[in-house]
Amino acid sequence: MAIRGEGTGGPRGEGAWAAWAAWAALERRAQARREGSCFPGGCAHDGETMSTHPDRSNLPGLEEQRRALREGALVLRMDGLGTLVAGGSERQSWLNGMLTCDLSKLRSGSGAYGVSAAKNGKIQAEVWVVLGEEQVWLGALRERVPMLQEMFEKYLIMEDVELSDGSAEMGWVFAVGPRAKDLLQAGRAAGAQAASADWTGLGGAVFVAPREAVDAVEAALLAQEGAVRGDDAAWELLRVEQNVGRFGVDFDDQNYPQEASLEELAVSFNKGCYLGQEAVFMLQHRGHAKKRLVQVQVEGEGEVPAKSEVSLPDGTVVGVVTSQARRPEGAGVLALGYVKYKHAHPGVALKVAGRPASVVAARGAG
């Protein structure tokens, strides 16, 4: 069962958080531009912003966003997601054989969070699924959609399924938090296809709509009680606080779902066959991952160097940091990173960049 780290904050740390968040957003965007990469909050190509909220001049502060995440619904504009559209009479049953999540019993208006795995069981993309009356929409990082379509089409034989890239036409908005499902009706009324889909363990809903309707959908969600607009910089800090990894940052196509600690939220072990199932099943029931993504508390002031080694107190290297969030003054750094399986348990003492550290939370490590 997941053990989640609790974020800290309040008036004392709000100013420091805001200043650091602004710097972090610019730094991440500069780095992403150098790498030409995209991510759920947006793409970092020249001339583009990380997201395109209608009005970013009055964004809520970090503490308000944190409160919404825990008590209400944090609304996130996911401009970095592309869309793979599946049509045809066999679309749902066929997709059920391509993804780790179970779509077999879902109806129109339902959704799921899963991953697309290769034959060897390694993650190819995170996928958010929304089922409609005549189509299924799959949300994935925009840069991964062409690869997914090409891979999926290799497994189309005689099935009545048609795949198309709808990234240019469709946009996504997410709501995260215990009241996210309360926004479904408002999103649908504004023109979105919507479904509950929990990808954080906090509760969630996903909305996909024609790009010209996305602004209206976002506005409709934000008009609901308990809904607060989230921004990219704050979400980067909040997701680390809540032990939520991200494809392309904390895991990629070289990782198994269990290494990324995704098996509880993204994998069904009770469904029928799917691409990569044998490798994923064997790792779960006849062995274990060699390493796992965990949440680590690092003592001391200031962030740690990117990709810092994680070691035992005796200096033995057992992992690496993948993401970090500097906490308010005096609270150190909260990070996500990999450690070897036998050390992936809350309370295990570590060192990161020579500073005392310990595992805070480890999803599904048992």
C-alpha positions in Angstrom: 0.0 0.0 0.0 1.3 3.4 -0.9 2.8 5.5 1.8 2.8 9.2 0.8 5.0 12.0 1.9 3.3 15.1 3.3 4.3 18.4 1.9 5.0 21.4 4.1 4.2 25.0 3.6 2.4 28.0 4.8 3.1 31.7 5.2 6.6 31.2 6.4 7.7 29.3 3.3 5.4 30.8 0.6 7.8 33.5 -0.6 10.7 31.2 -0.9 8.6 28.6 -2.7 7.3 31.1 -5.2 10.7 32.5 -6.0 12.3 29.1 -6.4 9.3 27.8 -8.5 9.7 30.7 -10.9 13.4 30.0 -11.3 12.8 26.3 -11.6 10.3 26.8 -14.4 12.7 28.9 -16.5 15.5 26.5 -15.9 13.5 23.5 -16.9 12.2 25.2 -20.0 15.7 26.2 -21.0 17.0 22.7 -20.5 14.0 21.2 -22.4 14.5 23.6 -25.3 18.2 22.4 -25.5 16.9 18.9 -25.7 13.9 19.7 -27.9 11.6 17.8 -25.6 7.9 17.9 -24.7 6.2 17.0 -21.4 2.6 17.0 -20.1 2.6 20.6 -19.2 3.8 21.7 -22.7 6.6 21.8 -25.2 9.7 23.8 -24.8 10.4 24.8 -28.4 11.3 28.4 -29.2 8.3 30.7 -29.4 6.1 28.4 -27.3 5.2 28.6 -23.7 5.0 25.6 -21.4 1.2 26.0 -21.4 -1.4 28.4 -22.8 -3.8 29.3 -20.0 -6.1 32.0 -21.1 -5.0 34.2 -18.3 -1.8 33.5 -16.3 -1.6 36.8 -14.6 -3.5 35.7 -11.5 -2.4 32.2 -10.8 -3.1 30.9 -7.3 -0.1 30.6 -4.9 1.6 27.3 -4.2 -0.2 26.8 -0.9 -3.6 27.2 -2.5 -2.7 24.7 -5.2 -1.5 22.3 -2.6 -4.7 22.6 -0.6 -6.8 22.0 -3.7 -4.7 18.9 -4.5 -5.5 17.5 -1.0 -9.1 18.8 -0.5 -10.5 19.8 -3.8 -9.4 19.6 -7.4 -6.3 21.0 -9.0 -7.0 21.8 -12.7 -4.0 21.3 -15.0 -3.8 22.3 -18.7 -1.9 19.4 -20.4 -0.7 21.1 -23.6 2.2 18.6 -24.0 -0.2 15.7 -24.5 -1.0 14.4 -28.0 -4.0 12.2 -28.9 -4.2 8.8 -30.6 -7.8 8.2 -31.7 -9.2 4.7 -32.1 -12.4 4.0 -34.1 -14.0 0.8 -35.4 -16.3 -1.7 -33.8 -13.5 -3.7 -32.1 -11.6 -0.7 -30.8 -12.2 -1.3 -27.1 -11.4 -5.0 -27.0 -8.4 -4.6 -29.2 -7.0 -1.7 -27.2 -7.5 -3.9 -24.1 -4.9 -6.1 -25.6 -2.4 -3.3 -26.1 -2.4 -1.6 -22.7 -1.7 -2.6 -19.1 -5.0 -1.2 -17.7 -8.3 -3.1 -18.0 -10.7 -1.6 -20.5 -12.9 -4.7 -20.9 -15.8 -3.7 -18.6 -15.7 0.0 -19.2 -18.6 1.9 -20.8 -18.7 5.1 -22.8 -17.9 8.0 -20.5 -15.4 5.8 -18.5 -11.7 6.0 -18.5 -8.4 4.6 -17.2 -4.8 5.2 -16.7 -2.2 2.7 -17.9 1.0 2.3 -19.9 1.8 0.9 -23.2 4.5 -1.7 -22.9 6.7 -3.3 -25.5 6.9 -7.1 -25.9 9.7 -7.1 -23.3 7.5 -5.4 -20.8 9.2 -2.0 -20.7 7.2 1.2 -20.7 6.7 2.9 -24.1 4.4 5.6 -22.9 2.0 6.7 -20.1 -1.5 6.6 -21.5 -4.8 8.3 -20.3 -7.9 6.6 -21.9 -11.3 8.1 -22.5 -14.1 6.0 -24.0 -16.7 7.6 -26.2 -19.7 6.2 -28.0 -17.9 5.8 -31.3 -14.2 6.5 -30.5 -11.6 6.0 -27.8 -9.1 8.8 -27.1 -5.6 8.0 -25.8 -3.6 10.8 -24.3 0.2 10.4 -24.4 3.2 12.7 -24.6 2.8 14.3 -28.1 6.3 13.2 -29.1 5.3 9.5 -28.3 2.1 9.4 -30.3 3.6 8.7 -33.7 5.6 5.8 -32.2 2.6 4.4 -30.5 0.5 4.5 -33.6 3.3 2.8 -35.6 3.7 0.1 -32.9 0.0 -0.5 -32.5 -0.6 -0.8 -36.2 1.9 -3.7 -36.4 -0.5 -5.7 -34.3 -3.6 -4.9 -36.4 -4.5 -7.9 -38.5 -8.2 -8.4 -39.3 -9.7 -6.4 -36.5 -12.1 -3.6 -37.2 -10.0 -0.8 -35.7 -8.8 2.4 -37.2 -6.1 4.5 -35.7 -5.3 8.2 -36.3 -3.2 10.9 -34.8 -5.5 13.6 -33.4 -2.9 15.6 -31.7 -3.4 18.7 -33.9 -7.2 18.7 -33.3 -7.6 17.6 -29.6 -6.4 19.0 -26.3 -6.4 17.8 -22.7 -7.2 19.1 -19.3 -6.7 17.1 -16.1 -8.2 17.5 -12.6 -6.3 16.0 -9.7 -7.6 15.6 -6.2 -10.5 14.1 -4.2 -13.1 16.3 -5.8 -11.9 15.8 -9.4 -14.8 13.5 -10.3 -17.2 16.3 -9.3 -16.1 18.3 -12.3 -17.0 15.7 -14.9 -20.5 17.1 -15.7 -19.2 20.6 -16.1 -16.5 19.5 -18.5 -19.0 17.5 -20.6 -21.4 20.5 -20.7 -18.5 22.6 -22.0 -17.8 20.2 -24.9 -15.3 17.7 -23.5 -15.3 14.0 -23.5 -14.6 13.2 -19.8 -13.8 10.3 -17.5 -12.5 9.5 -14.1 -8.9 8.3 -14.2 -6.7 8.2 -11.1 -3.0 8.4 -12.1 -1.7 9.9 -8.8 -3.5 8.0 -6.1 -5.2 11.3 -5.1 -8.3 10.9 -7.4 -8.5 12.3 -10.9 -10.5 13.1 -14.0 -9.4 13.7 -17.6 -11.0 15.8 -20.2 -10.3 15.7 -24.0 -11.9 18.3 -26.3 -11.4 20.0 -29.7 -8.6 22.5 -29.3 -11.0 25.4 -29.9 -13.1 24.3 -27.0 -10.3 23.7 -24.4 -10.3 27.2 -23.0 -14.1 26.9 -22.4 -13.6 23.5 -20.8 -10.9 24.8 -18.5 -13.0 27.8 -17.5 -16.0 25.6 -16.8 -14.0 23.4 -14.5 -12.5 26.3 -12.6 -16.0 27.7 -12.0 -16.8 24.7 -9.8 -16.5 24.7 -6.1 -13.1 23.5 -4.8 -11.4 23.8 -8.2 -8.1 25.7 -8.5 -6.0 26.4 -11.5 -2.5 24.7 -11.3 0.6 25.9 -13.0 3.6 24.0 -14.4 6.2 25.2 -11.9 4.0 24.5 -8.9 2.9 21.1 -10.2 6.6 20.0 -10.6 7.0 20.6 -6.9 3.7 19.1 -5.9 4.1 15.9 -7.8 7.4 15.3 -6.1 5.7 15.9 -2.7 3.0 13.4 -3.7 5.5 10.8 -5.0 4.2 11.0 -8.6 6.8 10.2 -11.3 6.8 11.4 -14.9 7.7 9.7 -18.1 10.8 11.2 -19.7 12.0 12.4 -16.3 11.7 9.7 -13.7 11.2 6.7 -16.0 11.3 6.0 -19.7 11.3 3.2 -22.2 14.2 1.4 -20.4 12.0 0.8 -17.3 9.5 -1.8 -16.3 6.2 -0.6 -14.7 7.4 -2.1 -11.4 10.7 -0.2 -11.5 8.7 3.0 -11.9 6.4 1.9 -9.1 3.4 2.1 -11.4 1.9 -1.4 -10.9 -0.7 -0.3 -8.4 -2.2 2.5 -10.5 -1.5 1.5 -14.1 -1.4 -2.3 -14.3 -4.2 -4.9 -14.1 -3.0 -8.4 -13.1 -6.5 -9.9 -13.6 -7.2 -9.1 -17.2 -6.5 -11.2 -20.2 -3.4 -11.0 -22.4 -1.9 -7.8 -23.5 1.3 -6.7 -25.2 4.2 -7.2 -22.7 2.0 -9.1 -20.2 4.3 -12.1 -19.8 7.3 -10.0 -18.8 5.3 -7.8 -16.5 3.5 -10.7 -14.9 6.7 -12.8 -14.3 8.4 -9.8 -12.7 5.5 -9.3 -10.4 4.8 -12.9 -9.3 8.1 -14.8 -9.9 10.7 -12.2 -9.0 11.0 -8.5 -8.4 12.4 -5.4 -10.0 16.1 -4.8 -9.4 15.4 -1.2 -8.5 12.4 1.0 -7.6 11.4 4.6 -7.9 11.0 6.0 -4.3 10.6 9.3 -2.5 13.7 10.5 -0.6 14.1 13.2 2.0 17.5 14.9 1.8 18.7 17.0 4.7 20.6 20.3 4.4 20.0 23.5 2.5 20.0 23.9 -1.3 19.2 21.6 -4.1 21.4 18.6 -4.9 23.2 18.3 -8.3 21.1 16.8 -11.1 21.3 13.0 -11.3 23.1 12.8 -7.9 24.1 9.4 -6.8 22.2 7.8 -4.0 24.3 5.8 -1.6 24.2 3.9 1.6 25.8 5.5 4.7 29.0 3.5 4.0 29.3 5.0 0.5 28.0 2.1 -1.5 26.1 3.5 -4.5 22.6 2.1 -4.7 20.7 4.5 -7.0 20.3 8.0 -8.6 18.1 11.1 -8.1 15.6 11.8 -11.0 13.6 14.8 -9.7 13.7 17.1 -6.7 11.7 19.8 -5.0 13.5 22.2 -2.6 11.3 22.6 0.4 10.9 25.8 2.6 13.9 27.0 4.5 15.2 24.4 6.9 13.2 21.5 5.5 15.8 20.2 3.0 15.0 18.7 -0.4 12.4 16.1 -1.3 13.4 14.0 -4.2 12.4 11.1 -6.4 15.0 8.6 -7.4 15.9 4.9 -7.9 17.3 2.7 -5.3 18.0 -1.0 -5.3 15.0 -3.1 -4.4 16.1 -4.2 -1.0 16.6 -0.6 0.1 13.3 0.6 -1.3 11.5 0.8 2.0 10.5 3.8 4.2 13.1 4.6 6.8 16.1 3.2 5.0 19.1 5.5 5.7 20.9 6.9 2.6 23.2 9.6 1.5 22.6 11.9 -1.5 25.5 14.1 -2.7 27.1 13.4 0.7 24.1 14.7 2.6 22.1 12.5 5.0 18.9 11.2 3.5 16.3 8.5 3.9 13.5 6.8 2.0 10.2 8.5 2.8 7.7 6.7 0.6 7.8 3.7 -1.6 4.7 2.7 -3.6 4.0 -1.0 -3.7 7.5 -2.0 -2.6 6.0 -4.4 -0.1 
